[in-house]
Amino acid sequence: MSTGGLPWKRLAAEAVVIVASVYLAIGLEGQAQDRERKKEATAALAQLRDELRQDRVDIGEVRAEQESNARHYERLMRWLAEPSSMPADSVQVALDQVVTSNRTMFPRSSAWTTMVASGQLTELENPELVTRLGNLYENINDRLIYNGEYYDSDLSTLAFGSIVTMWDSRARRLLTRDPIELAVFSNRLRFMYHGWNQYYLALLDEYEAEVEALIGAVSEHLAAHGWESP
């Protein structure tokens, strides 16, 4: 009487096939997850580009206000040089403009913050672009916001410290003709003009150039990865 043994070779072969299938499935699933993560990172980068484009619009609007303020500062300093001939209504308009229309930049950063928090930057596989974006969001933007806040602070000091003691907005006239006090007032206006208004305009130019360059760099990356670039 013969006894048949277990078909070890066949069982071993089936086991190998099963293990290989499991590893293949895991590998395919991992690849699918990698593709999904890269897709999400690319979508987030496209959103970041949209925010940069919105910031670019804001830059134009902020620059227009600051350039208008520059003209008012220049007029005020010129009028203070001859206080007896100051056009009261025009002086009031100029003072109202410089203290109430002083918009500064607050760049958007929600897409960048999300990408950092989600660990999506490495999914871009573009270290150079990530470094440039990091410089914008962690350095240049902070500098822009920092200067804007101090600009606002010094302007408040001018408005509530100097203007209210030198100019009667109701009667629209100077409250003093003392040459020293007028010189101090004029010097404070000059500081706001040169130390902040003109400086901030130059800062905006630097910022806009970097934003424009990054919009181009991001668009190139998106196009290279099959993302439609409107």
ZAMARGU-4260 file (C-alpha; in steps of 0.2 Angstrom, whole numbers, plus 5000, padded with zeros to 4 digits):
<rodrens>
0) 5000/5000/5000 | 5007/5017/4995 | 5005/5033/5003 | 5005/5049/4992 | 5016/5063/5000
5) 5011/5082/5000 | 5014/5091/4984 | 5027/5102/4992 | 5034/5109/4976 | 5017/5115/4971
10) 5013/5122/4988 | 5029/5131/4988 | 5026/5138/4971 | 5009/5144/4976 | 5016/5152/4991
15) 5029/5161/4981 | 5015/5167/4969 | 5004/5173/4984 | 5019/5182/4992 | 5024/5190/4976
20) 5006/5196/4973 | 5005/5204/4990 | 5021/5213/4987 | 5016/5218/4970 | 4999/5225/4977
25) 5008/5234/4991 | 5020/5241/4978 | 5006/5247/4967 | 4996/5254/4981 | 5012/5264/4987
30) 5015/5270/4969 | 4996/5276/4968 | 4998/5285/4985 | 5014/5293/4979 | 5006/5299/4963
35) 4991/5306/4974 | 5003/5315/4986 | 5012/5323/4971 | 4995/5327/4963 | 4990/5336/4979
40) 5006/5345/4981 | 5005/5351/4963 | 4987/5357/4966 | 4993/5366/4981 | 5007/5374/4971
45) 4995/5380/4958 | 4985/5388/4972 | 5001/5396/4979 | 5003/5404/4961 | 4985/5411/4962
50) 4989/5419/4978 | 5005/5427/4971 | 4995/5433/4956 | 4983/5441/4969 | 4997/5449/4978
55) 5004/5456/4962 | 4987/5465/4960 | 4988/5472/4977 | 5006/5478/4974 | 4999/5489/4960
60) 4986/5496/4971 | 4997/5499/4986 | 5010/5508/4975 | 4997/5519/4968 | 4992/5525/4985
65) 5010/5527/4990 | 5014/5537/4975 | 4999/5548/4978 | 5005/5551/4996 | 5022/5556/4989
70) 5015/5570/4979 | 5005/5576/4995 | 5021/5575/5006 | 5030/5586/4993 | 5017/5599/4992
75) 5015/5600/5011 | 5034/5603/5013 | 5034/5616/4999 | 5019/5625/5007 | 5027/5625/5024
80) 5042/5634/5017 | 5030/5648/5014 | 5016/5647/5027 | 5009/5664/5024 | 5003/5657/5007
85) 4997/5640/5011 | 4981/5635/5002 | 4971/5629/5017 | 4959/5618/5008 | 4973/5609/4999
90) 4983/5607/5014 | 4968/5599/5023 | 4966/5587/5008 | 4985/5583/5008 | 4985/5579/5027
95) 4969/5569/5026 | 4977/5559/5012 | 4993/5555/5020 | 4986/5549/5037 | 4971/5540/5031
100) 4976/5532/5014 | 4992/5523/5019 | 4990/5505/5013 | 5004/5493/5015 | 5006/5475/5009
105) 5000/5460/5019 | 5005/5445/5007 | 4994/5430/5007 | 5002/5414/5013 | 4989/5401/5016
110) 4994/5389/5002 | 5012/5390/5008 | 5007/5387/5026 | 4997/5372/5021 | 5011/5365/5010
115) 5023/5366/5025 | 5011/5359/5037 | 5007/5344/5026 | 5024/5340/5021 | 5021/5343/5003
120) 5037/5353/4998 | 5047/5337/4996 | 5034/5330/4984 | 5038/5344/4972 | 5055/5336/4970
125) 5062/5354/4965 | 5074/5359/4979 | 5079/5375/4970 | 5061/5381/4968 | 5057/5376/4986
130) 5072/5386/4992 | 5066/5402/4983 | 5049/5400/4989 | 5055/5398/5007 | 5065/5414/5005
135) 5050/5424/4999 | 5038/5417/5013 | 5050/5416/5027 | 5061/5431/5024 | 5056/5444/5011
140) 5037/5443/5016 | 5042/5445/5035 | 5053/5460/5031 | 5039/5468/5021 | 5026/5466/5035
145) 5039/5471/5048 | 5042/5488/5039 | 5024/5491/5035 | 5020/5489/5053 | 5033/5502/5058
150) 5028/5513/5044 | 5010/5513/5051 | 5017/5516/5069 | 5027/5531/5064 | 5013/5538/5054
155) 5001/5537/5069 | 5014/5547/5079 | 5014/5560/5065 | 4995/5561/5065 | 4992/5561/5083
160) 5008/5569/5089 | 5013/5582/5076 | 4998/5586/5065 | 4985/5589/5079 | 4997/5601/5088
165) 5001/5611/5072 | 4985/5611/5061 | 4967/5615/5066 | 4957/5604/5054 | 4941/5613/5058
170) 4947/5630/5055 | 4959/5624/5042 | 4974/5634/5048 | 4991/5633/5056 | 4991/5633/5075
175) 5007/5642/5076 | 5019/5652/5065 | 5034/5650/5076 | 5049/5646/5064 | 5056/5633/5075
180) 5040/5623/5077 | 5036/5624/5059 | 5054/5618/5055 | 5052/5603/5067 | 5035/5599/5059
185) 5042/5601/5041 | 5057/5589/5046 | 5045/5576/5053 | 5035/5576/5036 | 5052/5575/5027
190) 5056/5560/5037 | 5040/5551/5033 | 5043/5556/5015 | 5061/5550/5013 | 5062/5538/5028
195) 5046/5528/5024 | 5036/5533/5009 | 5051/5533/4996 | 5059/5518/5005 | 5043/5508/5005
200) 5041/5511/4986 | 5058/5505/4983 | 5054/5490/4994 | 5039/5486/4984 | 5049/5487/4968
205) 5061/5473/4975 | 5046/5463/4981 | 5037/5464/4965 | 5052/5458/4955 | 5054/5443/4966
210) 5035/5439/4965 | 5035/5440/4946 | 5050/5429/4945 | 5042/5416/4956 | 5026/5416/4947
215) 5036/5412/4931 | 5046/5398/4940 | 5031/5390/4947 | 5022/5391/4931 | 5037/5382/4923
220) 5036/5369/4936 | 5018/5366/4934 | 5019/5365/4915 | 5033/5352/4916 | 5022/5341/4927
225) 5007/5342/4915 | 4997/5355/4925 | 4988/5367/4913 | 4995/5384/4915 | 4981/5397/4911
</rodrens>
